Amino acid sequence: MTSTARTPATPRTWTVSAREDTGPIVLAGLRASWAPLAKQAIVAALVVAAAVTSALVPWLVVTDAPRMWTGVALAVAGLLVAGVMARWPGAARAELVVPGLDFLAIGLLRFGTGDNRSVFLAIVVLPVIWIAARPGRQHIVYPLIGTCATLLLPYVLEPTDPRPSELVRLAFAVIVYAATAAVTNELARQADLRLSTAQRRRRVAEGEIDRAALVQQSLLPASADGLPPELRALGVCIPAKTVGGDFFDWFPTPEGAAFTLGDVMGKGVGAGMIATAVRSLIRSTVDEPDAATAVRRAATGLATGTSDVESAQFTTCFHVRIDRDGHARWVDAGHGLTLLRRADGSVESLRSGHLPIGVGTAWSSNTTSLDPGDVIVSVSDGVLDLFGGDLDALDRFEAWVAGRPHPQQLVDGIAELAHRGEHPDDVTVLCIAYQR
């Protein structure tokens, strides 16, 4: 067989879970640009409702209707400005203009509905919180100035000498709204610190996961160039997350070559670390002719002295050693998802009653003779999800394998099914073709 025939066109596929930051950033930007409009809509609605109610309800005082409606016009003008900011986010730099208009609008509303007897002064708390929620201690001072403008506007429009009691009431109101601004600003500052810390930790974690994915990817066999000419191997591994618990491997042995497919319980970095350990321990038995020896060594190397069942750290594994004459010795450690497709299209199952690594304590090898054109297909349980994931999924998968005589068709077909949509579990397939 030529080198081209032995080397798969796509020896491995490794897809990384989508974690693009541009989407969240764009959405956050859109939310930020529309936030002033949402805030101002509430303020404007309250100001309009206060003016309409004052005009319609006879027991509410209207002392200066023109100025009351001027306040309404300012609030609506602020709504229009906020709409411009939502349409053109670059204008958001002038966001504080909108609550500034609100302070004047509420002051005019207060003056036009009874001055110190107005029941609508409480609306001023909304622009106070709006400004104070922005980062920076200066945003405590700005709402304080705006509140003072709202409270003192009547004395500007109609100069009088305030009574001492009125001065005390105004001073107390300023203190209350200043305290509201200070508390709001501090809460916003603490929330921003927590968010920054969480984002920093996320970036660190993502960097570690990306490095782990690169390490695990580098452990997959890059090509089948080192295998005997009688054997051809192809594999694909598509993790459900950035780092998966599935793996496949092959390496030459003195008599031929060894092939492994493993599925670690769980997903993520922890499963990837165990998969790497199992792969390394099995490779350490390169000179052992018995396939079961590799599984026993892996189990011994992973033993912790505690119950692996309780910690849910176990690995199903199929390992086969094929000589150049087609003699195969294989062991199935709780995997049960390996098929032998004969050259005539018939399909046999290569499975045993042995338990997975981390659960079982003894394994023995089985033997099979391969004829030219035979293909061994081993998959992880994530592949069955691509065929329905129910009790009949294995039967459908066997029929699917029977209709595809070439390893490349099998690998490419499973990869195509996996890439059509989300898959909840890692998808891995290993194909071994024998020909002389």
ZIMOVEN-V521822 format. One record per residue. N is the residue number from 1. RES is the residue in one letter. D_LAST is the distance of its C-alpha to the last C-alpha in whole Angstrom. Layout:
n->(N,N)
res->(RES,RES)
d_last->(D_LAST,D_LAST)
This chain:
n->(1,2,3,4,5,6,7,8,9,10,11,12,13,14,15,16,17,18,19,20,21,22,23,24,25,26,27,28,29,30,31,32,33,34,35,36,37,38,39,40,41,42,43,44,45,46,47,48,49,50,51,52,53,54,55,56,57,58,59,60,61,62,63,64,65,66,67,68,69,70,71,72,73,74,75,76,77,78,79,80,81,82,83,84,85,86,87,88,89,90,91,92,93,94,95,96,97,98,99,100,101,102,103,104,105,106,107,108,109,110,111,112,113,114,115,116,117,118,119,120,121,122,123,124,125,126,127,128,129,130,131,132,133,134,135,136,137,138,139,140,141,142,143,144,145,146,147,148,149,150,151,152,153,154,155,156,157,158,159,160,161,162,163,164,165,166,167,168,169,170,171,172,173,174,175,176,177,178,179,180,181,182,183,184,185,186,187,188,189,190,191,192,193,194,195,196,197,198,199,200,201,202,203,204,205,206,207,208,209,210,211,212,213,214,215,216,217,218,219,220,221,222,223,224,225,226,227,228,229,230,231,232,233,234,235,236,237,238,239,240,241,242,243,244,245,246,247,248,249,250,251,252,253,254,255,256,257,258,259,260,261,262,263,264,265,266,267,268,269,270,271,272,273,274,275,276,277,278,279,280,281,282,283,284,285,286,287,288,289,290,291,292,293,294,295,296,297,298,299,300,301,302,303,304,305,306,307,308,309,310,311,312,313,314,315,316,317,318,319,320,321,322,323,324,325,326,327,328,329,330,331,332,333,334,335,336,337,338,339,340,341,342,343,344,345,346,347,348,349,350,351,352,353,354,355,356,357,358,359,360,361,362,363,364,365,366,367,368,369,370,371,372,373,374,375,376,377,378,379,380,381,382,383,384,385,386,387,388,389,390,391,392,393,394,395,396,397,398,399,400,401,402,403,404,405,406,407,408,409,410,411,412,413,414,415,416,417,418,419,420,421,422,423,424,425,426,427,428,429,430,431,432,433,434,435,436)
res->(M,T,S,T,A,R,T,P,A,T,P,R,T,W,T,V,S,A,R,E,D,T,G,P,I,V,L,A,G,L,R,A,S,W,A,P,L,A,K,Q,A,I,V,A,A,L,V,V,A,A,A,V,T,S,A,L,V,P,W,L,V,V,T,D,A,P,R,M,W,T,G,V,A,L,A,V,A,G,L,L,V,A,G,V,M,A,R,W,P,G,A,A,R,A,E,L,V,V,P,G,L,D,F,L,A,I,G,L,L,R,F,G,T,G,D,N,R,S,V,F,L,A,I,V,V,L,P,V,I,W,I,A,A,R,P,G,R,Q,H,I,V,Y,P,L,I,G,T,C,A,T,L,L,L,P,Y,V,L,E,P,T,D,P,R,P,S,E,L,V,R,L,A,F,A,V,I,V,Y,A,A,T,A,A,V,T,N,E,L,A,R,Q,A,D,L,R,L,S,T,A,Q,R,R,R,R,V,A,E,G,E,I,D,R,A,A,L,V,Q,Q,S,L,L,P,A,S,A,D,G,L,P,P,E,L,R,A,L,G,V,C,I,P,A,K,T,V,G,G,D,F,F,D,W,F,P,T,P,E,G,A,A,F,T,L,G,D,V,M,G,K,G,V,G,A,G,M,I,A,T,A,V,R,S,L,I,R,S,T,V,D,E,P,D,A,A,T,A,V,R,R,A,A,T,G,L,A,T,G,T,S,D,V,E,S,A,Q,F,T,T,C,F,H,V,R,I,D,R,D,G,H,A,R,W,V,D,A,G,H,G,L,T,L,L,R,R,A,D,G,S,V,E,S,L,R,S,G,H,L,P,I,G,V,G,T,A,W,S,S,N,T,T,S,L,D,P,G,D,V,I,V,S,V,S,D,G,V,L,D,L,F,G,G,D,L,D,A,L,D,R,F,E,A,W,V,A,G,R,P,H,P,Q,Q,L,V,D,G,I,A,E,L,A,H,R,G,E,H,P,D,D,V,T,V,L,C,I,A,Y,Q,R)
d_last->(8,12,14,15,12,12,16,17,20,22,21,24,28,31,34,37,40,43,46,47,51,52,52,55,57,57,58,61,62,63,65,67,68,69,70,74,74,74,76,79,78,80,82,84,83,86,88,88,89,91,93,93,94,97,98,98,99,103,103,101,103,102,104,103,101,100,98,97,95,94,92,90,90,88,86,85,85,82,80,80,79,76,75,75,73,70,70,70,68,70,73,72,74,77,77,80,82,81,82,85,86,86,89,91,90,91,94,96,95,96,99,100,99,102,101,101,102,98,96,93,93,90,87,88,85,82,83,83,80,78,79,79,75,74,73,76,80,81,80,83,86,85,85,88,90,89,91,94,94,93,96,99,98,101,103,102,103,106,108,109,110,108,109,109,107,105,104,103,101,99,98,97,94,93,92,90,88,88,87,84,83,82,81,78,77,77,74,73,72,71,68,67,67,65,62,62,61,58,57,57,55,53,52,51,49,47,46,45,43,41,41,39,37,36,35,33,31,30,29,26,23,23,20,16,16,17,13,10,8,5,8,11,14,17,21,24,28,31,34,37,39,39,37,35,34,30,28,24,22,19,19,17,18,18,15,13,15,17,18,22,24,28,31,34,37,39,39,40,41,41,38,36,37,36,33,33,34,31,28,30,30,27,26,28,26,23,24,24,21,23,23,26,28,27,29,32,32,32,35,37,37,38,40,44,46,47,46,43,43,47,46,43,40,37,33,31,27,24,22,18,17,13,12,9,8,9,13,15,18,20,24,26,29,31,29,28,26,22,21,17,17,15,13,16,18,20,20,21,23,22,26,28,32,32,34,33,34,38,38,37,37,34,31,28,24,22,19,17,13,11,9,6,9,11,13,15,19,22,25,28,31,32,30,32,35,33,33,36,37,38,37,35,33,30,30,30,27,25,26,25,22,21,22,20,16,15,16,18,20,21,22,24,25,26,28,30,31,32,34,36,38,39,37,39,36,33,30,27,23,20,17,13,10,7,4,0)
